[in-house]
């Protein structure tokens, strides 16, 4: 019989770090390449689709349709170095405190796999779970780690490691993470602009 293990779950964008790394990388591409500017009309349509269906996949993929493997390879290292400065100061200490208390600590983010693992490489998470992208077509998803999919991804990770996760605490800034927050004994809501804990 599988044993239960205490787990603490963190979101990334707006929770451990100010801003959104997806949006930030798109803006970074605009500053360093001409190709994205050709896709502005499509992006405008995607903006409307986002408002109508926030959880949709179509607008997410087409918003970054301009991306090429070369662009990701060449631009992501410098962007990651820059974006690390947006991380909230309390994040590393909190992760260390949760681990010192004997809990497994997991980062679960909708951000892409070509950004998230490197953005938190210096923080010792037990697992980093994020959206999986198609390497040949970096705008396309193999797995979108968003909403209820975050819970599915957590369960799959725990299953592979042969235990049942007992989520004692979840950290997030966004109502899109309600499925992840609702399975936790304690919900910790973060102000995405200040990095401070919100109080009910």
KAFENBEL-V483093 format. One record per residue. N is the residue number from 0. RES is the residue in three letters. PSI is psi in degrees with one decimal (NA if undefined). OMEGA is omega in radians with two decimals (999 if undefined). D_CENTER is the distance of its C-alpha to the mean C-alpha in Angstrom with 2 decimals. Layout:
BEGIN
N RES PSI OMEGA D_CENTER
N RES PSI OMEGA D_CENTER
END
This chain:
BEGIN
0 UNK 134.5 -3.11 31.88
1 UNK 139.1 3.12 28.26
2 UNK 157.8 3.08 27.76
3 UNK 140.1 -3.11 25.22
4 UNK 134.8 3.12 22.93
5 UNK 130.6 -3.10 21.33
6 UNK 142.4 3.00 17.54
7 UNK 132.7 -3.05 15.27
8 UNK 133.9 3.08 11.65
9 UNK 136.8 2.86 9.13
10 UNK 170.7 3.12 6.04
11 UNK -70.8 -3.05 4.89
12 UNK 123.6 3.12 5.78
13 UNK -7.8 -3.14 9.28
14 UNK -57.9 3.06 9.47
15 UNK -16.4 -3.04 9.81
16 UNK 141.0 3.10 10.02
17 UNK 149.4 3.11 11.98
18 UNK -172.6 -3.11 11.24
19 UNK 121.9 -3.06 8.52
20 UNK -31.7 3.07 8.09
21 UNK -52.8 3.14 8.72
22 UNK -42.6 -3.13 11.71
23 UNK -39.9 -3.13 12.69
24 UNK -37.0 3.06 13.09
25 UNK -46.9 3.13 15.08
26 UNK -38.8 3.13 17.27
27 UNK -40.0 3.10 17.74
28 UNK -38.9 3.11 18.97
29 UNK -35.6 -3.11 21.36
30 UNK -19.0 -3.01 22.81
31 UNK -3.6 3.12 23.49
32 UNK 150.4 3.10 24.45
33 UNK -29.1 -3.04 26.83
34 UNK -44.0 -3.10 25.41
35 UNK -31.6 -3.09 22.63
36 UNK -26.0 3.13 25.42
37 UNK -16.8 -3.06 27.11
38 UNK 9.9 -3.11 24.32
39 UNK -43.2 3.11 24.42
40 UNK -41.3 3.11 26.44
41 UNK -38.8 3.13 24.01
42 UNK -34.7 3.10 21.11
43 UNK -41.6 3.09 23.34
44 UNK -40.2 3.13 23.75
45 UNK -34.5 3.11 20.03
46 UNK -39.8 3.09 19.74
47 UNK -43.6 -3.14 22.34
48 UNK -35.2 3.12 20.77
49 UNK -41.5 -3.14 17.49
50 UNK -35.5 -3.12 19.71
51 UNK -35.2 -3.09 21.61
52 UNK 82.9 -3.07 18.87
53 UNK -29.8 -3.11 15.38
54 UNK 6.6 -3.07 14.16
55 UNK 154.5 3.13 16.10
56 UNK -33.5 -3.06 15.45
57 UNK -51.2 -3.07 18.39
58 UNK -33.0 3.13 17.34
59 UNK -44.3 -3.12 13.86
60 UNK -41.2 -3.10 15.72
61 UNK -21.8 3.06 18.66
62 UNK -29.6 -3.12 16.94
63 UNK 25.1 -3.09 16.24
64 UNK -22.3 -3.13 19.40
65 UNK -16.4 -3.01 20.89
66 UNK 141.5 3.07 18.71
67 UNK 159.2 3.07 20.68
68 UNK -37.4 3.13 20.13
69 UNK -41.5 -3.12 22.30
70 UNK -44.3 3.13 20.27
71 UNK -45.2 -3.11 17.04
72 UNK -42.5 -3.05 19.24
73 UNK -36.4 -3.00 21.18
74 UNK -26.9 -3.03 18.84
75 UNK -37.7 -3.13 15.53
76 UNK -45.2 -3.14 17.25
77 UNK -37.3 3.10 18.70
78 UNK -43.5 -3.14 15.66
79 UNK -44.2 3.12 13.65
80 UNK -41.5 3.14 16.77
81 UNK -44.2 -3.04 16.93
82 UNK -23.1 3.11 13.40
83 UNK -24.3 3.13 13.76
84 UNK -14.6 -3.14 16.43
85 UNK -6.8 -3.09 14.16
86 UNK 139.4 3.11 12.97
87 UNK 139.8 -3.01 14.81
88 UNK -26.3 -3.06 17.79
89 UNK -14.6 -2.92 17.67
90 UNK -50.6 -3.10 14.43
91 UNK -44.8 -3.13 16.20
92 UNK -39.1 -3.13 19.25
93 UNK -41.4 3.09 17.61
94 UNK -43.9 3.14 15.96
95 UNK -38.5 3.14 19.42
96 UNK -41.0 3.13 21.22
97 UNK -40.1 3.12 19.44
98 UNK -38.9 3.14 20.22
99 UNK -26.1 3.11 23.73
100 UNK 1.7 3.06 24.28
101 UNK 14.3 -3.13 23.93
102 UNK 149.5 2.97 20.65
103 UNK 139.4 -3.07 18.02
104 UNK 125.2 -3.02 14.67
105 UNK 134.6 2.98 11.45
106 UNK 126.9 3.09 7.81
107 UNK 116.3 -3.01 5.90
108 UNK 148.1 3.02 2.30
109 UNK -10.7 3.14 3.70
110 UNK 158.7 -3.05 3.67
111 UNK 156.7 -3.10 7.08
112 UNK -10.3 3.07 8.98
113 UNK -0.8 3.09 11.20
114 UNK -53.5 -2.93 9.08
115 UNK -51.6 -3.10 6.56
116 UNK -38.5 3.14 9.58
117 UNK -31.4 3.14 11.89
118 UNK -24.2 -3.11 10.22
119 UNK 18.9 -3.07 10.61
120 UNK -31.6 -3.09 13.64
121 UNK -3.5 3.07 16.00
122 UNK 132.4 -2.99 14.63
123 UNK 71.4 3.03 16.10
124 UNK 150.3 3.03 13.66
125 UNK -26.8 3.07 15.48
126 UNK 144.5 3.03 12.67
127 UNK 113.4 -3.09 9.28
128 UNK 129.1 -3.10 7.99
129 UNK 178.1 3.12 5.75
130 UNK 137.6 3.14 7.39
131 UNK 126.7 -3.04 10.84
132 UNK 156.9 3.06 12.77
133 UNK 119.3 -3.04 16.55
134 UNK -35.0 3.12 17.81
135 UNK -26.7 3.13 20.88
136 UNK 80.8 -2.96 19.21
137 UNK -6.7 3.04 15.76
138 UNK -13.7 -3.07 15.29
139 UNK 140.6 -3.11 15.82
140 UNK 139.0 2.87 13.61
141 UNK -32.1 3.07 14.92
142 UNK 122.7 3.10 12.38
143 UNK 111.0 -3.11 10.01
144 UNK 77.3 -3.04 7.61
145 UNK 146.2 3.08 8.15
146 UNK -132.1 -3.11 10.89
147 UNK -22.2 3.11 13.43
148 UNK -24.2 3.09 11.92
149 UNK -39.2 3.11 9.70
150 UNK -43.1 3.10 13.21
151 UNK -42.3 -3.13 14.71
152 UNK -39.9 3.10 12.43
153 UNK -46.1 3.14 13.23
154 UNK -39.7 3.14 16.84
155 UNK -42.2 3.10 17.06
156 UNK -45.1 3.14 15.98
157 UNK -40.3 3.13 18.50
158 UNK -42.8 3.12 21.08
159 UNK -30.1 -3.13 20.98
160 UNK 9.0 3.00 21.57
161 UNK 49.0 2.98 24.32
162 UNK 167.8 3.09 23.49
163 UNK 123.5 -3.11 22.55
164 UNK 128.8 3.00 19.65
165 UNK 99.7 -3.02 20.97
166 UNK 108.4 -3.11 18.06
167 UNK -24.2 -3.11 19.81
168 UNK 138.5 3.04 17.11
169 UNK 137.6 3.12 13.68
170 UNK 130.3 3.09 12.04
171 UNK 163.6 3.06 10.33
172 UNK -8.8 -2.91 11.36
173 UNK 138.7 3.08 11.28
174 UNK -17.3 3.05 13.85
175 UNK -19.1 -3.14 11.68
176 UNK 14.4 -3.13 10.67
177 UNK -41.3 3.10 14.44
178 UNK -39.3 3.12 14.74
179 UNK -38.0 -3.11 12.70
180 UNK -35.1 -3.06 14.66
181 UNK -19.8 3.12 17.92
182 UNK -2.1 -3.09 18.16
183 UNK 147.8 3.05 18.08
184 UNK -32.3 3.13 21.39
185 UNK 131.3 3.07 20.01
186 UNK 124.7 3.11 17.46
187 UNK 110.6 -3.10 16.42
188 UNK 131.7 -3.07 15.46
189 UNK 138.7 3.02 14.50
190 UNK 116.9 -3.03 15.87
191 UNK -16.3 -3.14 13.24
192 UNK -36.6 -3.07 16.26
193 UNK -22.1 -3.06 17.95
194 UNK 2.7 -3.12 15.57
195 UNK 153.1 3.13 18.39
196 UNK 134.4 3.05 18.54
197 UNK 143.1 3.10 19.79
198 UNK 135.1 -3.10 23.07
199 UNK NA 999 24.34
END
